Amino acid sequence: MLFSLPVLAALIAGASASNVLDLTPDNFDSVIGKGKPGLVEFFAPWCGHCKNLAPVYEQLADAFVDAKDKVVIAKVDADGAGKSLGKKYGVTGFPTLKWFDADGKDEPYESGRDLDSLADFITKKSGVKSNIKPPPPPETLILDAYTFDEVALDDSKNVLVSFTAPWCGHCKNMKPAYEKVASTFKPENDCIIANVDGDDKKNAELSKKYGVQGFPTIKFFPKGSKEPVDYEGGRSEADFVNFLNEKCGTQRAVGGGLSDTAGRLAEFDELAHQFFAAGADVRNKLYEEASTLAQTAGAASKQYLRVMEKVVNGSEAYVEKETTRLAKILDKRSLSSSKMDEIKIKANILKAFVEDKTNQRLVLLKRSTRDLEVDLQWHRLAYLSLTDVKASISAFLFAIEELLLRLLSPNLPTSDSVDRQNFEGMSSMTSMSYEQIPNKLVTSKVFQYRPQKDAWRHVSERKMAGRVDHPSSILIVTWNLDFQSAYIKERLHAALRHLQSHVFKCDKGEEPAASCIMFQEVHPEALSHLLEDEWVRNYFLVTPISHTKWPGADYGNVTLVSRTVVVARASILHFGYSQMGRGAVVVDVKLNTVTAQRPREITLRLINTHLESMPVGAPMRPVQMAVLASLLRRKEEVQGGVIAGDMNAIAASDYDIPGDVGLKDAWKRPNSDEMGFTWGYQGGGDYAKARLDKVLFVQRKVYAVDEPKRVGLGIRAYDEYGVPVTFASDHYGLVASVRALGFADMTFLESRVEVGGRIWAMIGGSSSTSHPSSRRSTPPATMKSVFAPLAAVALLATSALAQLTINTPIGPVVCQPLLLTWSGGTPPYFLNRLLFIALHAFSILPGSQPGASPLIDLGVQNGNSYTWTVNIAAGTSIGLTLRDSTGTTANSAPFTINSGSDSSCVGKDPTSSGGSSETSSETSSGTSSPTSGTSTPNAAPTQAAHIGAAGMIGAAMIALLA
């Protein structure tokens, strides 16, 4: 490409326009140490941090351009021509900043790399001031312990006071909006916006006096009262403006100035509209009517009369011309705020003469139609498809279960009530200043990195659907990454390496176990870094991959699922009325059950969430949790699932929220056990240590969730020099395993029997199987009488397997001792060994005895173990059945006897050791009768025989209740 001489000259001039001096070994000594101090940057052209610093460093040189004779701002390419200088001054990383005094003695610069920090440092060292203009004074009135009472307790003023702390991230996020509000209300002499540094020691007593326990805390001191009111609204500019307009009686607009209704008088608005649409005679009458009305009205009424006079006197075009003129003045914003307010009122009143009321009605109609469409959409989402007979019966039975839960525990929100409350508007929350939007569930795509395209591409659902090689368990990791602290990329890098090396124990190039990693408070910059990470690119699916998908774009949740796991669907939930932009990332994953026969596929919903923070968010947390719990109960879509994330459980009332919405907490120990605390050790100011992060689940027979363990303890991030700079996060993470169980091998009808058993337990039947909420233990007597006909069969259809369990032996060998163990239940126990004719029957219904007769009876056992010398032929498939004194039974999984070197014991009396047993001799039929007098096989049908049939009858009866 050829350049003309003028263009080339311009380019050369532009290239030499920098005020940063380039130093090399040839000119370094002639500049540094020659009577002028200076700041020198040692950089490398390829260094990313150097590139980030470059524009700031240019601005720094420009700021001291008028003091070139007093201070030097320079740079050295320490990886190029100035490599020897870098070595001479001990440069080991880039960029390195050093200060050289007038004699050339150097010292490292270790402060911030922003313009203000750099300029302040130079001024402090050299005494030379920069030409940077100081920031304008804050519009917010700054109060302290000495000035607070004079302002906040002034009976003639309304005062809004925020208590903040310099280190508080939420305070920093709120500050721009709060400053704008202070500017907007500056013309209002009796409506003051103020701030107190609640972290300043001199204000400690003030904070204590007004109950400040966290930041920001906002109090409103109304005119005529010295008692403050807690501000519990949102923190957006609009939230503050609306609140103050209501409390102060003002009419301020978001963004500054007055609102479009300021100065308007309702009685004059109607007259004005009639006036402009009427003929000359009617206008005169309306003008007279307005004149009479103005005698007792406010000052704004004079403006209505002035416009009427102009029109009556023949200036028909006055309204249009004056409206245009005032609009131009308002757009320029060149006048004082008081004058602008005056003009805005005039413009508002002019609109009253030409407004079309029909258009207003059309706008309201459109809004109503839009709201109706939103409601219908959510009804469609909650609608259960009844086209499939199985789905119909499932939905009905589970609806019965939900109905009983509701009757027995009125405080529990059912799935339907949760959907209605949370997806249709939550009208009961109108006292709170939340933005009026409903909960929103948005379909999301799952992305996989494609090396050949060097890009993330969404994964085809069709390809995913064809896979059947599902894992039987999945590791769940949840970790709040703290979006507001510095070193965003470095902290994320530390977190990922900790998970890779210490949690998943992966060497380089090694694939992690089936897993789902749930991150909260991911900064947009951290998201970009995450998508560039080699480990993430090689082994994980990610959703979402853009911060624009989050409810609030400042930070959000990201879920990673290992590629070995099929993701059936994904979505992002936006919580309605959230003042903090909170929500959840939802993924449905496939697992296979572990059984002796064929594995069955189940779908679990894994929800990554971040609930509302701080005391101001307390009313919303139970509502948000209820919304999430309802998503786990959509049985036409999933068999259950897990909710993990930052629950912000900062108050005692937060401990009850999971149980109130029917969720189980995977943490088995007390809330006070510090081994479960995840916050308060690595930052967080003066807040108490707490268990903010949790793993919750809806209890189902098809899977189990192990107790979570903490991860990320003491993990630090390192800067480019390898120096530890901060913790990876102010939260610890959690890891827990979710395991699929064999219950999914039930037939459809048998699975309904299990549901019938749960329903019976809730209405008072004898069952030790607990419901997720421990509060539902004692039903009213009327419920028992209503369901008495059902009791006879439902009682037999349930067994206390949740507490009474017998373990399946491993590797039994003929004529070798085998330890049998069990737990739970009520002693004494009656132990049988069963020969199974149809193995699938046992694996399908692991709560019932098969129809075959017991092969050998081991009698009464008072302890919890029994050592049995295996006296059954090799190759025989058997199982163990245990019954306690209450009649509750438990069964092991089926297992096969292995051959050994000795088979002489086969068919002989069993021997034992180490257990407490009491047996009688075998009968000729191959069975024995325990000494407790239990009936023999020839007597009436056993309880075991009743369970299968009665359970099915119970399920059928439940279905017929409609």
Number of C-alpha atoms within 10 A of each C-alpha: 2 6 9 8 9 9 11 12 12 12 13 11 11 10 9 10 9 13 19 21 14 16 23 18 13 9 10 15 12 10 17 23 17 12 14 18 25 24 23 24 25 25 27 21 12 10 13 12 13 18 14 11 16 16 11 16 23 16 17 23 23 19 18 23 18 14 15 14 11 16 23 24 23 22 22 24 21 25 18 13 14 22 18 16 19 21 12 9 13 10 18 13 15 22 24 23 20 20 21 21 20 18 12 17 12 18 13 12 17 10 10 10 15 12 18 14 11 19 23 14 17 22 14 11 14 15 12 16 15 19 14 14 7 7 6 6 7 11 17 22 15 15 20 16 17 10 10 18 13 10 17 26 19 18 16 15 20 25 25 23 24 25 24 25 20 12 14 17 18 17 19 16 14 16 18 13 20 24 17 20 26 25 18 22 25 19 16 16 10 17 23 23 25 23 18 24 21 26 19 14 11 13 19 15 12 19 21 11 9 14 10 17 15 18 23 24 24 22 21 22 23 22 19 12 15 14 13 17 13 14 20 18 19 21 23 21 21 18 19 21 26 17 17 23 15 10 15 17 10 19 18 23 20 18 15 17 22 23 17 16 17 21 22 20 16 11 12 22 19 12 18 27 17 17 22 21 12 13 10 14 9 14 21 16 12 19 21 13 13 21 17 11 14 17 11 9 15 11 11 17 22 15 16 25 18 12 20 25 15 14 18 17 8 10 12 13 10 15 19 12 10 14 16 12 11 16 13 10 14 16 8 8 12 10 12 9 16 13 11 18 21 13 17 23 19 21 22 18 25 23 19 22 22 16 14 11 10 9 10 11 11 11 12 12 12 12 12 12 12 12 16 12 12 18 17 13 14 19 15 11 13 17 12 15 12 14 8 9 10 13 16 14 17 21 18 16 20 17 15 19 18 18 16 19 23 16 15 19 17 10 11 21 22 23 23 16 15 23 22 17 18 23 24 21 20 18 10 8 13 12 9 14 21 20 16 14 17 21 22 18 18 14 12 19 19 24 20 23 22 13 10 6 8 8 14 18 15 17 16 12 14 9 9 14 12 9 11 13 13 19 20 20 23 22 20 24 27 28 30 27 24 22 23 19 18 11 18 22 19 21 25 25 19 19 22 17 16 19 19 19 13 13 15 17 15 16 11 10 10 13 18 21 18 21 24 25 21 24 25 24 21 24 23 19 15 21 21 15 15 21 18 14 13 12 19 19 18 17 20 24 27 26 24 23 24 14 20 13 17 22 22 16 13 18 24 29 29 26 27 21 27 22 19 17 23 25 22 18 17 21 20 26 24 23 27 25 24 25 21 21 19 25 28 29 28 27 26 20 22 24 26 22 23 20 19 16 12 13 17 20 18 21 20 23 26 25 30 31 32 27 25 25 19 17 17 18 18 19 13 19 21 21 21 26 21 26 24 24 27 21 22 23 20 18 15 15 17 17 20 24 26 25 28 27 26 26 26 22 23 18 13 9 10 15 16 13 18 21 17 20 25 24 22 22 21 18 17 11 12 9 14 10 10 12 12 22 20 26 22 18 17 19 14 15 14 10 14 10 15 20 23 22 26 25 26 22 26 24 21 14 15 18 23 18 25 15 16 21 15 19 21 22 17 14 19 20 22 18 13 12 11 9 10 13 14 20 23 30 28 23 27 27 28 25 23 21 18 21 20 27 22 24 22 24 26 21 13 12 16 18 21 23 29 24 23 31 25 21 25 26 23 24 26 19 20 19 21 17 17 16 21 19 19 11 13 17 14 11 17 11 10 10 15 17 12 11 15 15 12 19 20 13 23 30 21 25 30 30 26 22 20 15 17 21 20 24 15 16 17 12 11 19 23 25 24 17 17 19 17 18 16 19 14 16 23 15 15 19 24 24 26 22 19 22 21 22 14 12 18 17 17 23 23 20 22 19 24 25 27 25 16 12 17 22 17 22 22 28 21 25 20 16 16 16 18 23 18 19 21 24 22 24 20 18 13 14 18 21 22 22 24 24 25 21 14 13 16 23 26 27 27 21 19 21 20 17 20 17 16 13 9 11 17 11 17 16 13 11 12 20 14 16 14 11 17 15 19 14 18 14 15 16 10 7 12 13 19 23 19 19 11 13 7 13 13 13 14 8 8 9 11 14 16 21 16 16 24 22 15 20 27 22 18 29 26 15 16 21 16 8 7 7
